[in-house]
């Protein structure tokens, strides 16, 4: 079930007290309308009723896309190890393994949105991290002076899978990745089935460690 509670918020601009609805967990079967609010990140935005200023509030949330057996936990970086235990320690969320749940831990709202979009597109986020490395090499090969902070998966208006190029919080370009994803998939034969893999923190560090292990 979805869970939420109200918290008092003091506006940093006018110092007016207001109420903010914090979602502890979201179940997209019980509350399907909440999925879009996660994807557009409006659940993290607070608008002061006094001065109208809107600002972002970051907080942990368990996103449960029950119809697809997907569970993603957004937590601060400092809580990743503890959250891993929640999934896999005795009497924890590990019971969902009997139903082949796909579990992930992320540390930002952007990562949460990206994971949802990757899985909705029927893609493997582990392979997608390899695609990001390949795309980075390709971008810098074509333009060595290109500056960007990250590549993030998205689906454009015509349904094409892309990586958007982000620099200083702004989208500065995009890369079509369908062929690149197919190529990367052909080199990941040793990956476990997506729902059998107990690695649930999948990011750039994970794929770099994976590649390092293979070299050794």
C-alpha positions in Angstrom: 0.0 0.0 0.0 1.0 3.6 -0.4 1.9 5.6 2.7 2.2 9.3 3.2 2.2 11.8 6.0 2.2 15.6 6.5 5.1 17.6 7.6 5.4 21.2 8.6 7.7 23.2 6.3 9.2 26.6 6.9 9.6 28.6 3.7 13.2 29.7 3.3 12.1 32.8 1.5 9.3 34.3 3.8 9.6 31.9 6.8 5.9 31.1 6.6 4.8 27.7 8.0 3.1 25.3 5.6 2.1 21.7 5.2 3.8 19.3 2.8 2.7 15.8 1.9 5.6 13.4 2.2 5.2 10.1 0.4 7.0 7.3 2.3 6.0 4.7 -0.3 4.0 4.6 -3.5 2.2 1.6 -4.9 1.3 2.2 -8.6 -1.5 -0.4 -8.6 -3.3 1.2 -5.7 -2.4 4.8 -6.6 -1.7 4.8 -10.4 -1.9 8.6 -10.7 1.2 8.9 -8.5 3.5 7.4 -11.1 3.3 10.5 -13.3 4.0 12.6 -10.2 7.1 10.6 -9.6 8.2 10.9 -13.2 7.8 14.6 -13.3 9.2 14.8 -9.8 6.3 17.0 -8.6 6.1 15.0 -5.3 9.4 16.6 -4.3 8.3 20.2 -5.0 6.8 22.5 -2.3 5.0 25.8 -3.1 4.7 28.2 -0.2 1.1 29.2 0.3 2.1 32.6 1.5 4.7 33.9 -1.0 4.3 31.4 -3.8 7.9 30.4 -3.9 8.5 26.8 -5.1 11.5 24.8 -3.9 12.7 21.2 -3.9 12.5 18.9 -0.9 14.5 15.6 -1.0 13.4 12.7 1.0 13.5 8.9 1.0 10.7 7.0 -0.8 10.0 3.4 -1.7 8.6 3.2 -5.2 6.6 0.0 -5.8 5.5 -0.7 -9.4 3.7 -3.9 -8.3 2.2 -4.7 -11.7 5.7 -5.2 -13.0 7.3 -6.6 -9.8 9.6 -3.6 -9.6 10.7 -2.0 -6.3 13.1 1.0 -6.2 14.2 2.6 -3.0 15.4 6.2 -3.1 17.7 6.9 -0.1 20.6 9.2 0.8 24.0 7.9 0.0 24.7 7.4 3.7 21.7 5.0 3.9 22.6 2.7 0.9 24.2 -0.1 3.0 21.4 -0.1 5.6 18.8 -0.2 2.9 20.5 -3.1 1.2 20.0 -5.0 4.4 16.3 -4.1 4.3 16.0 -5.9 1.1 18.1 -9.0 1.9 18.4 -9.6 5.6 16.2 -12.1 7.4 12.5 -11.2 7.6 12.9 -8.2 5.3 11.8 -7.4 1.8 13.7 -10.5 0.5 10.4 -12.4 0.7 9.6 -10.8 -2.6 12.3 -12.9 -4.2 9.8 -15.8 -4.4 8.0 -13.6 -7.0 11.1 -12.6 -8.9 11.0 -8.9 -7.8 13.4 -6.5 -9.5 14.9 -4.5 -6.7 17.0 -1.3 -6.9 18.5 1.3 -4.6 19.1 4.8 -6.0 20.4 8.0 -4.3 18.7 10.8 -6.3 15.3 11.5 -7.8 16.8 11.7 -11.3 18.1 8.1 -10.8 14.7 7.0 -9.6 13.0 8.4 -12.7 15.7 6.9 -15.0 15.3 3.4 -13.5 11.5 3.6 -14.0 11.9 4.7 -17.6 14.6 2.0 -18.4 12.4 -0.8 -17.0 9.3 0.5 -18.7 11.2 0.4 -22.0 12.0 -3.2 -21.4 15.7 -2.5 -21.0 18.4 -3.8 -18.6 19.9 -1.1 -16.5 23.2 -3.0 -16.1 23.6 -3.0 -19.9 22.5 0.6 -20.0 25.5 1.6 -17.8 27.8 -0.1 -20.3 26.0 1.8 -23.1 26.7 5.1 -21.2 30.4 4.3 -21.2 30.4 3.5 -24.9 28.4 6.7 -25.6 30.8 8.7 -23.6 33.8 7.4 -25.6 31.9 8.1 -28.8 31.0 11.6 -27.9 34.5 12.6 -26.8 36.0 10.9 -29.9 33.9 13.1 -32.1 34.3 16.2 -29.9 37.2 16.0 -27.4 36.3 19.4 -25.9 32.7 18.5 -25.3 31.8 19.2 -21.6 29.0 17.3 -19.9 28.3 15.9 -16.4 26.3 12.9 -17.2 24.3 10.9 -19.7 20.7 9.9 -18.7 18.4 7.5 -20.4 15.1 8.8 -21.8 12.6 8.0 -24.5 12.0 10.8 -27.1 8.6 11.8 -28.5 8.7 9.3 -31.3 9.6 6.4 -29.0 13.3 6.3 -29.7 15.6 5.3 -26.9 18.2 7.9 -26.3 20.7 9.2 -23.8 20.4 12.9 -23.1 23.6 14.8 -22.6 23.5 16.9 -19.4 25.9 19.7 -18.5 25.4 21.8 -15.4 21.8 20.6 -15.1 20.9 21.5 -18.6 20.2 19.2 -21.6 22.7 20.0 -24.3 22.1 17.1 -26.7 21.1 13.5 -27.2 22.4 10.3 -28.5 20.4 7.6 -30.3 21.4 4.3 -28.5 19.3 1.5 -30.0 22.3 0.1 -32.1 24.7 0.7 -29.2 22.4 -1.1 -26.8 22.2 -4.1 -29.1 26.0 -4.2 -29.4 26.5 -3.9 -25.6 23.9 -6.7 -25.0 26.0 -9.1 -27.2 28.9 -8.5 -24.8 27.0 -9.2 -21.6 26.3 -12.9 -22.0 27.8 -13.6 -18.5 25.3 -11.4 -16.7 22.8 -13.2 -14.5 19.1 -13.0 -15.3 18.0 -9.5 -14.4 15.7 -10.7 -11.6 18.2 -13.2 -10.2 21.1 -10.7 -9.8 21.5 -9.7 -6.1 23.4 -6.5 -7.1 20.8 -3.9 -6.6 22.9 -0.7 -6.7 23.5 -0.4 -10.5 25.4 2.8 -11.6 28.6 3.9 -13.2 30.7 2.6 -10.3 29.1 -0.8 -10.6 29.8 -1.2 -14.3 33.4 0.0 -13.9 34.0 -2.6 -11.2 32.4 -5.3 -13.3 34.7 -4.5 -16.2 37.7 -4.5 -13.9 36.8 -7.9 -12.5 36.5 -9.3 -16.0 40.0 -8.0 -16.9 41.5 -9.7 -13.9 
